[in-house]
Amino acid sequence: MIKTPEQYIESLRDGRVVYQDGQKVEDVPSFPPYRQMVNRSASEFHVAMQPEYRDLFNVRENGDEYSFAYHVPKTGADIQRRRTITQTLSRLGAGGSKLTGVDALNGVAYAAHTMDKMAGTQYGQRVDAFRQWCRDNDPGICAAVSDPKGNRELHAEDPRQKHKDFYVRIVDRQKDGIVINGCKLHISHSIFSNELVVLPSRNHNETGKDYAVSCAVSCGTKGVKFLATDSSIAGGGGHPMIIFDNVFVPNERVFLAGEWKFSRLYATSFARYHRLTAATYKHVQLQNMAGLARLIAEHNGLTKATRIMDMLAWLAMYAEVTEALGKAAALDAKVDPKTGFAQPNYVYTNCAKFWFADNWHQAIKYLQDITGGIAGTMPSPKDYENPETKPYIDKYLGGAADMSTEERLKVLQAINRMSSAFGGILTIHAEGSLASQRMTLYQQADWELFKAAARHSLKIPTDHPTFKEMSVDAPWELKE
C-alpha cells in the first residue's frame, strides 16, 4: 500500500496526547504552529505517488506496491538508493515522516536476527512481521532512542540515580506483553509519525536487564505523551520528549525484552544506518550553506577578494567531502552472510558524521565573516512590507546594483536562521555526539593493518595477509 497525503493527515487524528508551549494540542493536523511540518511530512507521501519519482520511492513485488522505506537493504545499491530518496526529499522541502524510523527498523531487524542465531531467540520473526505490516499500511515511522540518562556516570539501575526511569524500562511482564515506563528525548518528527520504534541508547548490564528493551509503539497508544520543544527555539513540534507512562506493548511488537548482552548491538546497529542518513541530508544543507555564502559575497561585491575566495573554497570542500564519505559508506557496504542485511561501511559512516559535525562551527564562522554584521541587526521582514519603511530599506540595504534588495534580505534571513544556536547544537549532538564517533572509529579501525603497513614501509617483515607475500625490497633497481 502507498498512503496518500490525505490518508496520512487523517492518521494523525488517533487520540495522541501532545503538549506545546503550555497547552494541550487537541488536533495535530489543524494546529496552526504545526501546519508547516504537517505539510512537509504529507508531501513525502505526495512525492512518492508522482510519476517522475514513483519508481525511485516504491517497490513493485508480486503484484503489490509498497514504500522502498520498508525494503530490506541487501546491497550497497539499496543503501545508496535510500540516500538518493533522502536527498530528493530534502531538495524538495519534503519528508521527515520516515527519516529516522527506517534506520531504527533496519537496525533492530539486523540486531534481532543476529541475536536469534546466537541465542536461539525468535525476535527476528516479530520484526519481519512488523515490517510486513508497515508495507501493508505505509505509516510514518520514527526512532525513539535517546534517554535522559540522569547522572551519566552511573548505570540506569544504580541506586544513586534520583529515580529508576532515566532510561526506558520494563516495569511489568504479562502473559501477552510487557509494560514500559520512562522517557525518550530529542525525538525529531515524532509528533508527526504513526509508529515509534523504541530501542536502547547504550549497553546495559545484567542488573539492569529491564532496560534492555526494544519495541514498536503506536503514537496514539494509551500512556504515550509528547512534550514538544519550545516553539521559540525550534518551531512547531520540534524534537519533543516522549513520556511512556505505563504503556502496554503486546508480545508481537516486542523485539528485545531483557537480553542485556545484546542491548549494545541494538544501539550500534541503529547508529550505523542513521549516521549515514545524517551525512546524506546534511550534504544538501551544506550545499545550501555554500550557496548562501556565494550569494551574499556577490551582493556585497566581494567575490574577487582573496580571503573571501579562500573561505568559499573551504565551504565547497566541506559540502563535497561530506557527500563523498557518505557515498563511499553506502557503496562499500558490508553484507552480513548470516542475515543477508547490507550495512554501510562503519568507519566511513562515522567519518562522515564526525567531519560535518566537527567542522560546523568553523563553517558558520566563515559564513558570518563573509556576510557582515547586517545579518544580526537587520529590520524585520514586516518593515519591508510596510510602504512607509520599505523605500528606506530598498535604498540603504541594497548591495550590488544588478541584484535586488529583496533577495539580499532573504539571503540574510536564511543565514541568520542557519547560524542559530539550535542549529549548531543539533548538528553536534544529533545522531550521536562527537565522542561517540571517536569511540566508534577507534574501535572499528583496523589497527593490525595500520601496524603492518608501518612495518612494511620500514622493510620489517609482517604476517599480515595484505603484506605477507609482498616483498619489502624495491620492485626494480637499476643495476650497476
Secondary structure as GFF3:
##gff-version 3
##sequence-region A 1 480
A	DSSP	alpha_helix	5	11	.	.	.	ID=ss1
A	DSSP	beta_strand	17	20	.	.	.	ID=ss2
A	DSSP	beta_strand	23	25	.	.	.	ID=ss3
A	DSSP	three_ten_helix	32	34	.	.	.	ID=ss4
A	DSSP	alpha_helix	35	48	.	.	.	ID=ss5
A	DSSP	alpha_helix	54	57	.	.	.	ID=ss6
A	DSSP	beta_strand	58	61	.	.	.	ID=ss7
A	DSSP	beta_strand	64	67	.	.	.	ID=ss8
A	DSSP	three_ten_helix	68	70	.	.	.	ID=ss9
A	DSSP	alpha_helix	76	92	.	.	.	ID=ss10
A	DSSP	alpha_helix	101	119	.	.	.	ID=ss11
A	DSSP	alpha_helix	123	137	.	.	.	ID=ss12
A	DSSP	beta_strand	141	144	.	.	.	ID=ss13
A	DSSP	beta_strand	169	174	.	.	.	ID=ss14
A	DSSP	beta_strand	177	184	.	.	.	ID=ss15
A	DSSP	three_ten_helix	190	192	.	.	.	ID=ss16
A	DSSP	beta_strand	195	198	.	.	.	ID=ss17
A	DSSP	three_ten_helix	206	211	.	.	.	ID=ss18
A	DSSP	beta_strand	213	218	.	.	.	ID=ss19
A	DSSP	beta_strand	224	227	.	.	.	ID=ss20
A	DSSP	alpha_helix	231	234	.	.	.	ID=ss21
A	DSSP	beta_strand	241	250	.	.	.	ID=ss22
A	DSSP	three_ten_helix	251	253	.	.	.	ID=ss23
A	DSSP	beta_strand	254	257	.	.	.	ID=ss24
A	DSSP	three_ten_helix	260	262	.	.	.	ID=ss25
A	DSSP	alpha_helix	263	300	.	.	.	ID=ss26
A	DSSP	alpha_helix	306	331	.	.	.	ID=ss27
A	DSSP	beta_strand	334	335	.	.	.	ID=ss28
A	DSSP	beta_strand	342	343	.	.	.	ID=ss29
A	DSSP	alpha_helix	346	358	.	.	.	ID=ss30
A	DSSP	alpha_helix	360	371	.	.	.	ID=ss31
A	DSSP	alpha_helix	374	377	.	.	.	ID=ss32
A	DSSP	alpha_helix	381	385	.	.	.	ID=ss33
A	DSSP	alpha_helix	390	396	.	.	.	ID=ss34
A	DSSP	alpha_helix	405	418	.	.	.	ID=ss35
A	DSSP	alpha_helix	421	429	.	.	.	ID=ss36
A	DSSP	alpha_helix	434	444	.	.	.	ID=ss37
A	DSSP	alpha_helix	447	457	.	.	.	ID=ss38
###
